[in-house]
Every structure is written in C-alpha cells, then in structure tokens.
Amino acid sequence: MNTRKALVCVLPCLATLVGTGALAESCAYLGASENFNSIAYCVSSVLSSQAGNSYGPENLFDFERSTAWCEGARGSGTGQVLTLRIDGGGPFRRLLIENGYGKSDRVFYRNARPRTIEIRTDTGLNFRHVLEDRWNERWVELPSAGQYRVLQIRVLDVYTGTHFQDMCISTILVDFDHERYLEWQKEGLKPQQSPPMPDKTSEPSWPSDIPSERPGFEDLPALPKL
C-alpha cells in the first residue's frame, strides 16, 4: 500500500458521530444469524483499492486473515471512527478484535495499528481500552453486559507503521454466544457426553454390579434330540 488515501463509500450514508458533526460513512452489512437480524459496520473513511485489494468495512467480518479494513484519511488514523449498528441483537459484554493487517508479520508491522480505543454505546457506556500490538484473537471486555444497539469505536492513538500511515484492523465481531455460555454455567448445566466405545479386542464382561460368578444359577438340561 502507498500513503495516497481517498474516501470511498461502499454504501454511502450520513450519520452524526460523537464530536465530529455530520460525516460521510462507508457501510457494509452482516446479514441475519440466530443472534441478530443484521449489523451495519460503518467507518469514517476507507483506503482506496490497490493492486486488486480492497479495504472496506466488509473485511471486518469476513473471517479472512488476508483482508482488513484500512482507513483512508490524512495522517496516522488517529480520530477515525467505526460504528456498529445492531438490529435485533441480544445482550453481550465482549468483542473479538484482531488488530492490524494480519496478512503476514511483514504487512502487519508496515502499516499502523490502533493502540488506544474509546468505546461508546447508545446506553451511555463510555470507556477506553489499550490493544496489544500483535495480530491475534483478542477479547475486549465491556464494563457490563447490555442489549446495545449502537457501539462506536474511536481510535485515540496508534502504533506507527514502519512504511505506511494507513491504520488497519482485520476483524471485529460481537460475541453474543458468551452470554449463553455464562447462563449455562450459572445454571450448572453440563454438556452431554457419549459413553466410551467398547474395546473390540477385549472379552465381554458383566456390569460391575452383577457378580461375575452369578451364584444361584444352574446349567439347564440339554434339549432332547428330534
């Protein structure tokens, strides 16, 4: 990638972001699942496509390490905003974030990565979190669980890239299943386990609660020949 940047709209829309006024956003939509109706991923800018690679917000939920959202504003990427608008989702308390452009170690360090992020929600939740400077699955815990409809992530500072100013993030996903797990754990439920398969090389044996010699049983007389 080079340092030339442009604002590219996947699905143009206008939104008022906290403290920034009305800005054009680029949005991509994650379709329905058992946990939600849809999630709109909207970003404040997108790096223009280069060498057959695109850097839009759809890359944030495509489960591909070789893709990433990369911002397209002037400077280091500080101040860039990513907004998730969740339709019909259940409660959650954590996010999965894969920081930087995880295509390779070389690409990861050549581009900038978010360092400190500020997360705000439609319920008034507001906190800051420092991301580790390495590509991997990292859980970001919210202070409390909630049925949030809007979640906004603002980049406050970055880890500087060795070659480019473009700031990138590979993945951001909401972990709805974690709440189900906690509820299951609270109720003391245990997963069902299949009984061990018998060893086909061993001789059949009686269950442990039945004496092996079976006292009180006598051999039956042989049947008469016809």
ROKE-268247 format. One record per residue: residue in one letter; residue number from 1; x, y, z of N, C-alpha, C, O, CB in turn. Coordinates in pm, whole numbers, plus 50000, padded with zeros to 5 digits. Glycine has a CB too. Example, Ala and Ser with C-alpha at 12.3 -4.5 7.8 and 13.67 -1.06 7.14 Angstrom:
# residues 2
REC	residuo	num	neast	nnorth	nup	caeast	canorth	caup	ceast	cnorth	cup	oeast	onorth	oup	cbeast	cbnorth	cbup
REC	A	1	51319	49431	50780	51230	49550	50780	51320	49670	50780	51424	49668	50846	51131	49553	50905
REC	S	2	51285	49775	50708	51367	49894	50714	51290	50003	50787	51341	50114	50804	51408	49940	50572
END
This chain:
# residues 226
REC	residuo	num	neast	nnorth	nup	caeast	canorth	caup	ceast	cnorth	cup	oeast	onorth	oup	cbeast	cbnorth	cbup
REC	M	1	50084	49880	50000	50000	50000	50000	50087	50124	50000	50198	50123	50054	49905	50001	50122
REC	N	2	50039	50232	49940	50109	50358	49950	50030	50451	50041	49926	50414	50095	50129	50422	49810
REC	T	3	50080	50573	50057	50018	50663	50152	49908	50748	50090	49850	50831	50159	50121	50753	50213
REC	R	4	49879	50728	49961	49771	50801	49900	49639	50744	49949	49618	50623	49947	49780	50793	49746
REC	K	5	49549	50831	49994	49425	50785	50055	49308	50861	49997	49322	50976	49955	49429	50801	50205
REC	A	6	49192	50796	49995	49071	50861	49946	48952	50806	50021	48956	50694	50072	49053	50841	49794
REC	L	7	48848	50885	50029	48725	50842	50095	48641	50767	49994	48601	50823	49893	48647	50964	50154
REC	V	8	48614	50639	50021	48538	50555	49930	48418	50500	50004	48434	50442	50111	48626	50440	49873
REC	C	9	48298	50516	49950	48176	50469	50015	48133	50337	49955	48105	50329	49835	48064	50572	50003
REC	V	10	48126	50232	50039	48068	50106	49996	47918	50124	49981	47862	50093	49876	48100	49992	50096
REC	L	11	47853	50173	50086	47712	50210	50084	47703	50346	50152	47697	50352	50274	47621	50101	50157
REC	P	12	47702	50456	50076	47712	50588	50137	47593	50618	50227	47480	50580	50197	47723	50695	50030
REC	C	13	47618	50686	50335	47514	50732	50424	47569	50846	50506	47691	50864	50513	47460	50618	50514
REC	L	14	47483	50923	50570	47525	51031	50658	47487	50995	50800	47379	50942	50825	47461	51165	50617
REC	A	15	47577	51024	50891	47550	50998	51032	47622	51100	51115	47728	51148	51077	47592	50855	51072
REC	T	16	47565	51134	51228	47629	51226	51320	47709	51145	51421	47653	51071	51501	47526	51316	51391
REC	L	17	47841	51159	51415	47928	51087	51505	47962	51178	51623	47963	51300	51611	48057	51040	51433
REC	V	18	47988	51115	51734	48009	51191	51857	48126	51287	51839	48239	51244	51815	48035	51096	51976
REC	G	19	48099	51416	51850	48203	51518	51848	48259	51549	51711	48355	51625	51702	48312	51476	51934
REC	T	20	48203	51493	51601	48262	51516	51470	48166	51584	51374	48207	51625	51265	48307	51387	51412
REC	G	21	48039	51597	51412	47942	51655	51319	47901	51553	51216	47923	51433	51237	47999	51779	51250
REC	A	22	47843	51597	51106	47795	51506	51002	47910	51468	50910	47972	51554	50849	47680	51570	50922
REC	L	23	47938	51339	50900	48044	51288	50815	47988	51179	50725	47896	51107	50763	48162	51235	50899
REC	A	24	48045	51168	50606	48007	51058	50519	48069	50930	50574	48184	50930	50617	48053	51085	50372
REC	E	25	47993	50823	50572	48041	50694	50620	48042	50595	50505	47970	50612	50406	47954	50642	50737
REC	S	26	48124	50493	50519	48118	50375	50433	48064	50261	50517	48117	50234	50625	48260	50340	50372
REC	C	27	47960	50194	50469	47894	50090	50547	47888	49958	50472	47875	49956	50349	47754	50134	50585
REC	A	28	47897	49850	50545	47874	49716	50494	47788	49643	50596	47791	49676	50715	48009	49640	50468
REC	Y	29	47711	49544	50550	47610	49483	50636	47634	49333	50652	47648	49259	50555	47471	49507	50579
REC	L	30	47639	49291	50777	47645	49149	50813	47503	49100	50830	47428	49152	50912	47730	49126	50943
REC	G	31	47466	48998	50751	47328	48951	50748	47285	48874	50871	47363	48852	50964	47307	48867	50630
REC	A	32	47159	48833	50871	47095	48773	50988	47162	48643	51031	47213	48566	50949	46949	48748	50959
REC	S	33	47161	48621	51161	47204	48495	51221	47107	48465	51335	47010	48538	51354	47353	48503	51273
REC	E	34	47133	48358	51409	47045	48324	51521	47056	48426	51634	46972	48427	51725	47078	48184	51573
REC	N	35	47158	48511	51630	47181	48608	51737	47133	48750	51706	47119	48830	51799	47325	48612	51769
REC	F	36	47108	48784	51580	47070	48920	51543	47007	48920	51404	47019	48824	51328	47192	49014	51548
REC	N	37	46939	49031	51372	46881	49047	51239	46984	49096	51138	46991	49046	51026	46763	49145	51245
REC	S	38	47062	49195	51178	47171	49245	51093	47260	49335	51178	47218	49386	51282	47115	49322	50969
REC	I	39	47383	49354	51131	47474	49450	51192	47535	49534	51080	47594	49481	50987	47586	49378	51275
REC	A	40	47520	49666	51090	47582	49758	50996	47718	49798	51051	47729	49848	51163	47493	49883	50972
REC	Y	41	47822	49777	50971	47957	49820	51004	47985	49947	50925	47999	49942	50803	48063	49708	50973
REC	C	42	47993	50060	50992	48013	50189	50925	48144	50251	50972	48170	50259	51092	47894	50285	50952
REC	V	43	48226	50296	50878	48357	50353	50909	48367	50493	50852	48299	50527	50755	48471	50264	50854
REC	S	44	48450	50575	50913	48459	50716	50876	48539	50738	50748	48527	50844	50686	48521	50794	50988
REC	S	45	48620	50642	50706	48692	50653	50578	48744	50516	50538	48752	50425	50620	48809	50755	50588
REC	V	46	48780	50503	50410	48833	50377	50357	48948	50407	50261	48938	50498	50178	48721	50297	50284
REC	L	47	49055	50332	50273	49167	50343	50180	49123	50297	50042	49052	50197	50031	49288	50260	50230
REC	S	48	49164	50366	49938	49127	50329	49803	49188	50194	49764	49297	50160	49811	49170	50437	49703
REC	S	49	49119	50119	49680	49165	49987	49637	49298	49998	49563	49321	50093	49488	49060	49919	49547
REC	Q	50	49384	49900	49586	49517	49900	49523	49558	49758	49493	49538	49668	49575	49622	49969	49612
REC	A	51	49616	49737	49374	49672	49607	49335	49573	49493	49354	49611	49383	49394	49798	49579	49415
REC	G	52	49445	49520	49326	49344	49417	49338	49293	49394	49479	49208	49307	49500	49396	49291	49286
REC	N	53	49341	49469	49574	49296	49457	49713	49204	49572	49749	49228	49686	49711	49417	49453	49809
REC	S	54	49096	49540	49823	49004	49643	49871	49008	49643	50024	49041	49542	50086	48858	49619	49818
REC	Y	55	48973	49758	50084	48995	49776	50227	48870	49826	50299	48881	49900	50397	49109	49872	50250
REC	G	56	48753	49787	50251	48627	49835	50307	48589	49766	50437	48655	49671	50480	48519	49817	50207
REC	P	57	48480	49814	50499	48436	49758	50628	48387	49615	50620	48380	49548	50723	48327	49843	50684
REC	E	58	48352	49566	50500	48310	49426	50487	48421	49330	50527	48394	49215	50562	48265	49397	50345
REC	N	59	48546	49376	50521	48658	49291	50560	48664	49265	50710	48734	49174	50755	48788	49353	50515
REC	L	60	48591	49342	50787	48593	49326	50933	48518	49203	50980	48536	49160	51094	48536	49449	50998
REC	F	61	48432	49146	50894	48354	49030	50937	48358	48915	50837	48269	48831	50837	48211	49070	50962
REC	D	62	48460	48911	50752	48467	48806	50651	48547	48684	50695	48561	48589	50618	48526	48860	50525
REC	F	63	48601	48685	50819	48675	48572	50876	48799	48538	50795	48843	48423	50796	48585	48451	50885
REC	E	64	48856	48636	50725	48977	48615	50646	49092	48694	50705	49083	48816	50721	48953	48656	50500
REC	R	65	49200	48627	50736	49317	48695	50790	49384	48781	50684	49451	48879	50718	49417	48593	50845
REC	S	66	49366	48747	50557	49435	48818	50449	49369	48949	50411	49418	49018	50321	49443	48729	50328
REC	T	67	49258	48986	50476	49189	49112	50446	49181	49198	50571	49198	49149	50683	49048	49084	50389
REC	A	68	49155	49327	50551	49143	49419	50665	49070	49545	50620	49070	49580	50502	49282	49454	50723
REC	W	69	49009	49612	50717	48963	49749	50692	49083	49839	50718	49147	49829	50823	48840	49788	50783
REC	C	70	49112	49928	50623	49217	50028	50639	49156	50164	50613	49086	50185	50514	49337	50001	50542
REC	E	71	49182	50257	50704	49122	50390	50692	49190	50470	50581	49302	50439	50539	49133	50466	50826
REC	G	72	49119	50572	50533	49169	50647	50419	49182	50796	50443	49176	50874	50349	49082	50625	50304
REC	A	73	49200	50837	50568	49211	50980	50599	49357	51023	50602	49448	50940	50607	49144	51012	50734
REC	R	74	49378	51153	50599	49514	51205	50612	49569	51176	50750	49495	51176	50848	49517	51355	50583
REC	G	75	49698	51152	50758	49761	51134	50887	49767	50990	50932	49762	50897	50851	49688	51214	50989
REC	S	76	49778	50972	51062	49810	50842	51120	49690	50751	51142	49707	50632	51170	49878	50862	51250
REC	G	77	49569	50803	51129	49450	50725	51160	49389	50759	51294	49281	50712	51327	49482	50579	51158
REC	T	78	49458	50842	51372	49403	50888	51499	49275	50968	51473	49271	51054	51384	49507	50975	51575
REC	G	79	49171	50940	51549	49044	51008	51533	48945	50936	51444	48829	50976	51436	49067	51143	51479
REC	Q	80	48989	50830	51376	48898	50756	51290	48795	50680	51375	48823	50640	51488	48976	50657	51201
REC	V	81	48675	50661	51319	48562	50607	51394	48502	50489	51320	48484	50492	51198	48456	50714	51419
REC	L	82	48471	50385	51394	48400	50268	51343	48274	50250	51428	48282	50245	51551	48491	50139	51347
REC	T	83	48158	50240	51363	48031	50230	51434	47959	50102	51394	47940	50075	51276	47943	50353	51406
REC	L	84	47917	50025	51494	47834	49907	51472	47691	49940	51512	47666	49982	51625	47888	49783	51553
REC	R	85	47598	49922	51419	47456	49942	51448	47389	49805	51443	47380	49742	51337	47390	50043	51347
REC	I	86	47341	49760	51558	47295	49622	51574	47143	49619	51575	47079	49686	51656	47351	49560	51704
REC	D	87	47085	49542	51485	46939	49529	51475	46898	49393	51531	46937	49289	51479	46891	49544	51328
REC	G	88	46818	49397	51638	46761	49274	51691	46857	49182	51762	46833	49061	51768	46698	49200	51582
REC	G	89	46966	49235	51815	47063	49151	51884	47033	49134	52031	46965	49218	52092	47201	49207	51868
REC	G	90	47083	49027	52089	47068	49004	52232	47176	49075	52309	47255	49150	52252	47071	48855	52262
REC	P	91	47181	49053	52440	47283	49118	52523	47422	49061	52495	47437	48945	52455	47248	49101	52671
REC	F	92	47523	49143	52517	47662	49098	52504	47749	49185	52593	47708	49292	52637	47710	49105	52356
REC	R	93	47871	49137	52618	47963	49211	52704	48106	49208	52652	48195	49262	52717	47959	49156	52844
REC	R	94	48130	49148	52535	48266	49149	52485	48271	49143	52333	48177	49099	52267	48344	49034	52544
REC	L	95	48386	49190	52281	48411	49194	52137	48537	49113	52107	48627	49103	52190	48426	49340	52087
REC	L	96	48540	49055	51987	48662	48994	51937	48727	49093	51840	48665	49131	51741	48633	48856	51867
REC	I	97	48849	49133	51868	48921	49225	51780	49055	49163	51741	49134	49123	51827	48942	49363	51850
REC	E	98	49078	49154	51609	49208	49114	51556	49272	49242	51502	49231	49293	51397	49196	49001	51445
REC	N	99	49370	49291	51572	49426	49422	51543	49522	49417	51424	49589	49317	51401	49497	49477	51665
REC	G	100	49529	49529	51350	49624	49541	51241	49586	49464	51116	49478	49404	51110	49758	49495	51287
REC	Y	101	49673	49466	51020	49653	49394	50893	49727	49262	50904	49850	49258	50892	49705	49479	50769
REC	G	102	49654	49153	50928	49715	49026	50963	49755	48938	50848	49773	48818	50865	49623	48951	51046
REC	K	103	49770	48995	50731	49806	48915	50612	49939	48842	50632	49955	48728	50589	49815	49005	50488
REC	S	104	50032	48906	50698	50161	48847	50732	50226	48936	50837	50181	49049	50860	50254	48832	50605
REC	D	105	50332	48886	50903	50402	48968	51001	50460	49093	50934	50458	49202	50992	50515	48888	51068
REC	R	106	50509	49078	50814	50568	49191	50742	50464	49298	50716	50488	49416	50742	50630	49144	50610
REC	V	107	50347	49258	50663	50240	49354	50635	50187	49415	50764	50154	49534	50767	50126	49285	50558
REC	F	108	50179	49336	50869	50128	49384	50998	50210	49505	51046	50152	49607	51083	50133	49272	51103
REC	Y	109	50341	49493	51045	50425	49599	51101	50448	49715	51004	50484	49825	51046	50557	49542	51143
REC	R	110	50430	49692	50876	50448	49802	50780	50334	49904	50787	50353	50020	50750	50457	49746	50639
REC	N	111	50216	49862	50836	50101	49951	50847	50072	49983	50993	50108	49907	51083	49977	49887	50781
REC	A	112	50006	50096	51016	49973	50137	51152	49863	50049	51210	49784	49990	51137	49930	50285	51156
REC	R	113	49859	50041	51344	49757	49964	51416	49700	50050	51527	49774	50129	51586	49816	49831	51474
REC	P	114	49571	50039	51557	49516	50114	51670	49585	50073	51801	49616	49956	51823	49363	50091	51681
REC	R	115	49608	50171	51885	49663	50142	52017	49555	50163	52124	49509	50067	52185	49787	50233	52045
REC	T	116	49517	50288	52147	49412	50317	52245	49282	50346	52172	49276	50428	52081	49453	50437	52334
REC	I	117	49176	50276	52214	49045	50300	52155	48948	50344	52264	48961	50308	52380	48992	50172	52084
REC	E	118	48851	50424	52223	48742	50465	52312	48614	50402	52259	48582	50415	52141	48729	50621	52320
REC	I	119	48542	50335	52347	48418	50267	52308	48300	50335	52377	48300	50353	52498	48423	50116	52344
REC	R	120	48200	50373	52298	48076	50432	52349	47957	50352	52297	47963	50294	52189	48064	50582	52310
REC	T	121	47850	50351	52374	47729	50281	52333	47609	50375	52342	47617	50484	52398	47706	50156	52419
REC	D	122	47498	50330	52286	47375	50409	52290	47317	50418	52431	47229	50501	52456	47272	50349	52197
REC	T	123	47365	50336	52523	47315	50338	52660	47395	50434	52750	47364	50448	52868	47319	50199	52719
REC	G	124	47498	50498	52694	47579	50590	52773	47709	50531	52825	47786	50602	52890	47500	50639	52886
REC	L	125	47735	50403	52797	47861	50341	52838	47977	50408	52764	47967	50435	52644	47859	50188	52810
REC	N	126	48085	50436	52836	48199	50506	52777	48325	50461	52850	48339	50486	52970	48181	50661	52784
REC	F	127	48419	50396	52778	48543	50355	52842	48653	50345	52738	48627	50348	52617	48525	50220	52915
REC	R	128	48776	50334	52785	48893	50324	52697	48964	50191	52718	48958	50131	52826	48990	50442	52722
REC	H	129	49031	50147	52611	49099	50017	52617	49225	50026	52530	49223	50084	52422	49005	49900	52568
REC	V	130	49335	49969	52580	49460	49965	52504	49475	49827	52441	49476	49726	52511	49583	49997	52596
REC	L	131	49486	49823	52308	49501	49699	52235	49648	49658	52232	49737	49744	52228	49447	49713	52091
REC	E	132	49673	49527	52234	49809	49477	52223	49860	49496	52082	49783	49495	51986	49817	49329	52264
REC	D	133	49992	49513	52069	50050	49534	51936	50095	49401	51876	50213	49378	51853	50168	49632	51944
REC	R	134	49997	49317	51851	50023	49192	51779	49893	49140	51722	49784	49164	51776	50089	49086	51872
REC	W	135	49907	49069	51611	49787	49016	51548	49752	48884	51616	49834	48792	51622	49808	48996	51394
REC	N	136	49632	48878	51665	49581	48755	51725	49439	48783	51770	49394	48898	51769	49671	48707	51845
REC	E	137	49368	48679	51810	49234	48699	51863	49244	48759	52002	49305	48700	52091	49153	48567	51865
REC	R	138	49186	48877	52020	49190	48945	52148	49049	48983	52190	48975	49044	52113	49280	49070	52141
REC	W	139	49012	48946	52312	48879	48980	52363	48884	49114	52434	48970	49136	52519	48828	48871	52458
REC	V	140	48794	49202	52400	48780	49331	52467	48653	49324	52551	48543	49313	52497	48775	49450	52365
REC	E	141	48669	49330	52682	48556	49317	52774	48494	49455	52799	48564	49550	52831	48601	49253	52908
REC	L	142	48362	49464	52784	48290	49585	52821	48269	49584	52973	48265	49477	53033	48154	49595	52745
REC	P	143	48254	49702	53035	48234	49705	53180	48112	49627	53228	48111	49577	53340	48222	49846	53226
REC	S	144	48011	49617	53144	47891	49543	53183	47818	49494	53059	47835	49548	52950	47797	49632	53269
REC	A	145	47737	49390	53076	47658	49337	52965	47539	49427	52939	47487	49491	53031	47612	49193	52994
REC	G	146	47495	49431	52815	47379	49512	52781	47328	49476	52643	47399	49415	52564	47412	49660	52788
REC	Q	147	47207	49514	52616	47148	49490	52484	47172	49616	52400	47079	49691	52369	46994	49455	52496
REC	Y	148	47298	49637	52365	47339	49758	52297	47293	49757	52150	47297	49654	52083	47492	49774	52305
REC	R	149	47250	49873	52104	47206	49887	51965	47308	49962	51880	47315	49942	51759	47072	49958	51960
REC	V	150	47386	50049	51943	47492	50123	51873	47618	50113	51956	47617	50136	52077	47452	50273	51850
REC	L	151	47728	50077	51890	47857	50066	51955	47958	50139	51867	47980	50102	51752	47897	49917	51979
REC	Q	152	48018	50243	51922	48110	50327	51846	48251	50312	51899	48274	50323	52020	48066	50473	51850
REC	I	153	48346	50288	51810	48487	50272	51846	48566	50385	51781	48568	50397	51659	48542	50132	51801
REC	R	154	48630	50467	51864	48712	50577	51814	48859	50549	51845	48893	50510	51957	48668	50713	51877
REC	V	155	48946	50567	51746	49089	50544	51764	49153	50670	51821	49148	50776	51758	49157	50503	51629
REC	L	156	49212	50659	51939	49272	50774	52005	49421	50789	51974	49471	50901	51965	49253	50764	52155
REC	D	157	49492	50679	51958	49630	50682	51911	49664	50547	51849	49587	50452	51859	49729	50716	52029
REC	V	158	49781	50540	51784	49814	50422	51705	49958	50377	51732	50040	50453	51782	49795	50450	51556
REC	Y	159	49984	50251	51695	50120	50202	51681	50162	50236	51538	50096	50197	51442	50132	50045	51710
REC	T	160	50270	50309	51523	50312	50360	51392	50364	50248	51303	50440	50163	51348	50420	50468	51408
REC	G	161	50323	50249	51175	50375	50154	51079	50517	50189	51037	50555	50306	51038	50285	50146	50959
REC	T	162	50595	50088	50999	50733	50113	50958	50742	50178	50821	50841	50244	50790	50812	49984	50959
REC	H	163	50638	50160	50735	50643	50213	50599	50524	50304	50566	50541	50402	50494	50648	50099	50500
REC	F	164	50405	50272	50617	50285	50342	50575	50207	50396	50696	50216	50341	50806	50196	50251	50492
REC	Q	165	50133	50502	50673	50049	50560	50777	49912	50494	50785	49839	50514	50882	50032	50708	50753
REC	D	166	49875	50415	50685	49743	50352	50683	49721	50271	50810	49803	50185	50844	49727	50263	50559
REC	M	167	49611	50298	50881	49578	50226	51004	49474	50118	50971	49372	50147	50908	49524	50324	51113
REC	C	168	49501	49994	51014	49418	49881	50972	49372	49796	51091	49438	49790	51194	49494	49794	50873
REC	I	169	49256	49732	51073	49203	49633	51167	49151	49516	51085	49079	49537	50987	49090	49694	51259
REC	S	170	49185	49394	51123	49144	49276	51046	49002	49230	51077	48926	49198	50985	49239	49162	51073
REC	T	171	48965	49228	51205	48836	49169	51244	48779	49239	51366	48851	49273	51460	48853	49019	51274
REC	I	172	48647	49261	51364	48572	49300	51483	48441	49224	51482	48362	49236	51388	48548	49456	51489
REC	L	173	48416	49145	51585	48293	49067	51595	48235	49080	51735	48308	49086	51834	48320	48920	51561
REC	V	174	48103	49084	51744	48033	49086	51872	48013	48942	51919	47967	48858	51842	47895	49162	51862
REC	D	175	48047	48914	52043	48035	48778	52097	47904	48763	52174	47899	48782	52295	48156	48745	52189
REC	F	176	47797	48729	52102	47668	48704	52167	47668	48570	52240	47602	48555	52342	47555	48707	52064
REC	D	177	47742	48472	52188	47740	48337	52245	47797	48332	52387	47764	48242	52464	47817	48243	52156
REC	H	178	47881	48428	52420	47941	48429	52553	47835	48441	52662	47847	48381	52769	48042	48544	52566
REC	E	179	47730	48519	52636	47624	48534	52735	47549	48403	52754	47510	48369	52866	47527	48644	52693
REC	R	180	47528	48329	52646	47464	48197	52657	47549	48104	52742	47497	48028	52825	47441	48136	52518
REC	Y	181	47679	48110	52721	47771	48025	52798	47764	48059	52947	47759	47969	53031	47915	48040	52746
REC	L	182	47763	48189	52979	47757	48229	53119	47625	48186	53184	47623	48146	53300	47774	48380	53131
REC	E	183	47517	48193	53108	47387	48150	53160	47387	48000	53184	47336	47952	53285	47275	48188	53064
REC	W	184	47444	47927	53090	47456	47781	53104	47541	47748	53227	47508	47656	53302	47520	47719	52977
REC	Q	185	47649	47822	53247	47737	47798	53361	47666	47830	53493	47683	47760	53592	47865	47883	53348
REC	K	186	47586	47936	53493	47513	47977	53612	47412	47871	53655	47391	47850	53774	47442	48110	53588
REC	E	187	47351	47805	53558	47251	47704	53587	47313	47569	53621	47241	47475	53655	47157	47688	53471
REC	G	188	47443	47559	53612	47512	47435	53649	47492	47323	53551	47503	47206	53588	47467	47392	53782
REC	L	189	47462	47355	53427	47442	47251	53327	47575	47194	53283	47678	47262	53284	47365	47306	53206
REC	K	190	47572	47066	53245	47692	47000	53196	47665	46946	53057	47556	46898	53028	47738	46887	53291
REC	P	191	47766	46954	52971	47746	46901	52836	47726	46750	52839	47788	46681	52920	47864	46936	52746
REC	Q	192	47641	46700	52753	47619	46556	52745	47739	46490	52678	47789	46537	52576	47489	46524	52667
REC	Q	193	47782	46381	52737	47896	46310	52682	47855	46169	52642	47780	46102	52714	48012	46305	52783
REC	S	194	47903	46127	52530	47873	45992	52483	47950	45891	52567	48064	45918	52605	47906	45977	52333
REC	P	195	47890	45774	52596	47963	45673	52671	48081	45624	52592	48078	45625	52469	47871	45556	52708
REC	P	196	48187	45580	52659	48305	45533	52587	48272	45412	52502	48194	45325	52542	48417	45499	52684
REC	M	197	48331	45406	52384	48309	45292	52295	48378	45169	52352	48489	45180	52405	48361	45322	52153
REC	P	198	48315	45051	52343	48377	44929	52397	48501	44892	52318	48511	44916	52198	48278	44813	52396
REC	D	199	48594	44831	52389	48715	44783	52325	48684	44651	52255	48653	44551	52320	48830	44765	52429
REC	K	200	48692	44651	52125	48651	44533	52048	48746	44417	52069	48711	44303	52038	48643	44566	51900
REC	T	201	48865	44443	52121	48961	44334	52139	48946	44265	52273	49006	44160	52296	49102	44387	52127
REC	S	202	48864	44322	52362	48850	44264	52495	48730	44171	52501	48637	44182	52420	48837	44374	52602
REC	E	203	48732	44079	52597	48621	43986	52614	48504	44059	52679	48525	44148	52762	48665	43864	52699
REC	P	204	48380	44022	52643	48265	44086	52707	48263	44054	52855	48303	43945	52895	48133	44042	52641
REC	S	205	48218	44144	52936	48215	44124	53081	48081	44169	53135	48009	44246	53072	48329	44200	53150
REC	W	206	48049	44119	53254	47926	44159	53319	47942	44298	53377	48053	44339	53412	47887	44058	53429
REC	P	207	47833	44372	53388	47842	44501	53458	47895	44481	53598	47878	44374	53656	47704	44571	53463
REC	S	208	47959	44583	53655	48028	44571	53782	47935	44539	53898	47980	44485	53999	48101	44698	53812
REC	D	209	47805	44571	53886	47714	44546	53998	47652	44407	53994	47568	44374	54077	47605	44649	53999
REC	I	210	47692	44325	53898	47644	44187	53890	47762	44094	53914	47861	44103	53842	47576	44158	53751
REC	P	211	47754	44006	54014	47867	43916	54042	47905	43836	53919	47819	43790	53845	47832	43820	54157
REC	S	212	48035	43821	53899	48082	43753	53778	48048	43604	53780	48029	43544	53675	48231	43771	53763
REC	E	213	48040	43543	53902	48013	43400	53908	47864	43369	53901	47827	43253	53885	48071	43342	54034
REC	R	214	47778	43468	53913	47633	43454	53905	47582	43339	53993	47524	43245	53941	47591	43430	53761
REC	P	215	47603	43344	54124	47560	43234	54212	47409	43216	54207	47333	43310	54185	47604	43259	54357
REC	G	216	47366	43086	54230	47223	43057	54230	47170	43013	54096	47054	42973	54087	47148	43175	54276
REC	F	217	47251	43018	53992	47209	42973	53860	47269	42835	53833	47387	42813	53860	47251	43075	53751
REC	E	218	47190	42744	53780	47238	42611	53744	47225	42593	53594	47142	42655	53528	47159	42500	53819
REC	D	219	47311	42504	53540	47303	42476	53396	47171	42408	53364	47128	42320	53439	47421	42388	53350
REC	L	220	47109	42446	53257	46983	42385	53213	47013	42252	53145	47117	42236	53082	46906	42479	53118
REC	P	221	46918	42154	53158	46942	42024	53088	46938	42044	52938	46872	42135	52886	46837	41918	53130
REC	A	222	47009	41956	52870	47012	41965	52724	46877	41932	52667	46806	41847	52722	47118	41873	52666
REC	L	223	46839	41996	52557	46712	41968	52492	46717	41832	52425	46821	41794	52371	46679	42076	52390
REC	P	224	46605	41757	52426	46603	41625	52361	46620	41640	52209	46574	41736	52148	46472	41550	52393
REC	K	225	46688	41538	52151	46707	41540	52006	46579	41500	51937	46507	41412	51985	46822	41447	51964
REC	L	226	46549	41563	51825	46429	41530	51748	46453	41409	51661	46363	41366	51589	46385	41648	51661
END
